[in-house]
Amino acid sequence: MSTLNLDRAWDLHPQVSVRPEPFGALLYHFGTRKLSFLKDRRLLAVVQALATAPTAREACSASGVRHGDLPRYGQALAVLAQSSMVIERSPSS
């Protein structure tokens, strides 16, 4: 399984809405009409931190992800990127 490049800047797609839930969150993409479930509250924290963090790695760190867990979170973010829930932020953003 592929992993996301954690040393790049990422963000939620502008057409994605996040609804926190007791189990994690629901992400809905209004453009593709896809729904994703985040079953990990820490992953939700990472996704929310992407907007202000200079890299995905720093978003993970700010959300309390341990170094040994980075590959798992990189894979989860890669799945979200493949479904266009998160997109790479351009350097000028």
C-alpha positions as CSV (number, residue, x, y, z in Angstrom):
1,M,0.0,0.0,0.0
2,S,1.3,3.4,-0.8
3,T,1.9,6.2,1.7
4,L,1.5,9.9,1.4
5,N,4.6,12.1,1.2
6,L,4.6,13.4,4.8
7,D,7.1,16.0,4.0
8,R,4.8,18.0,1.7
9,A,1.9,20.3,2.6
10,W,-1.6,18.8,2.3
11,D,-5.1,20.1,3.1
12,L,-8.7,19.1,2.9
13,H,-10.1,19.5,-0.6
14,P,-12.2,22.8,-0.6
15,Q,-15.4,20.7,-1.4
16,V,-15.0,18.4,1.6
17,S,-17.1,18.8,4.7
18,V,-16.1,17.2,8.0
19,R,-18.6,16.1,10.5
20,P,-17.1,14.9,13.8
21,E,-18.8,11.8,15.3
22,P,-18.2,9.8,18.5
23,F,-16.3,7.2,16.4
24,G,-14.2,9.7,14.5
25,A,-15.7,11.6,11.6
26,L,-17.6,11.6,8.4
27,L,-16.0,13.3,5.4
28,Y,-18.3,14.1,2.4
29,H,-16.9,15.4,-0.9
30,F,-19.6,17.5,-2.6
31,G,-17.8,17.3,-6.0
32,T,-17.5,13.5,-6.2
33,R,-20.3,12.7,-3.8
34,K,-18.0,10.3,-1.9
35,L,-18.3,9.6,1.7
36,S,-15.4,8.5,3.9
37,F,-15.4,7.4,7.5
38,L,-12.5,8.2,9.8
39,K,-12.7,5.6,12.6
40,D,-9.8,7.1,14.5
41,R,-10.1,10.4,16.4
42,R,-6.4,11.0,16.1
43,L,-6.6,10.8,12.3
44,L,-9.4,13.4,12.5
45,A,-7.0,15.6,14.5
46,V,-4.3,15.1,11.8
47,V,-6.8,15.9,9.0
48,Q,-7.8,19.1,10.8
49,A,-4.2,20.1,11.5
50,L,-3.3,19.8,7.8
51,A,-4.7,23.3,7.2
52,T,-2.1,25.1,9.4
53,A,0.8,22.7,9.4
54,P,3.6,23.2,6.9
55,T,3.8,19.5,6.3
56,A,1.7,16.4,6.9
57,R,4.5,15.1,9.2
58,E,4.2,18.2,11.4
59,A,0.4,17.8,11.4
60,C,0.9,14.3,12.7
61,S,3.3,15.5,15.3
62,A,1.0,18.3,16.4
63,S,-1.8,15.7,16.8
64,G,0.3,13.4,19.0
65,V,1.1,10.7,16.5
66,R,4.2,8.8,17.6
67,H,7.1,8.3,15.2
68,G,6.5,4.6,15.0
69,D,2.9,5.2,13.9
70,L,3.8,7.5,11.1
71,P,3.6,4.8,8.3
72,R,0.1,3.9,9.4
73,Y,-1.1,7.5,9.3
74,G,0.8,8.0,6.0
75,Q,-1.2,5.1,4.5
76,A,-4.5,6.5,5.9
77,L,-3.8,9.9,4.4
78,A,-2.8,8.3,1.1
79,V,-6.2,6.6,0.9
80,L,-7.8,10.0,1.6
81,A,-5.7,11.6,-1.2
82,Q,-6.6,8.8,-3.6
83,S,-10.3,9.7,-3.1
84,S,-9.6,13.4,-3.4
85,M,-10.5,14.1,0.2
86,V,-7.1,15.7,0.8
87,I,-5.0,17.4,-1.8
88,E,-1.5,18.6,-1.9
89,R,-1.2,22.3,-1.2
90,S,0.7,24.3,-3.7
91,P,3.9,26.1,-2.4
92,S,2.2,29.5,-2.9
93,S,-0.7,28.6,-0.6
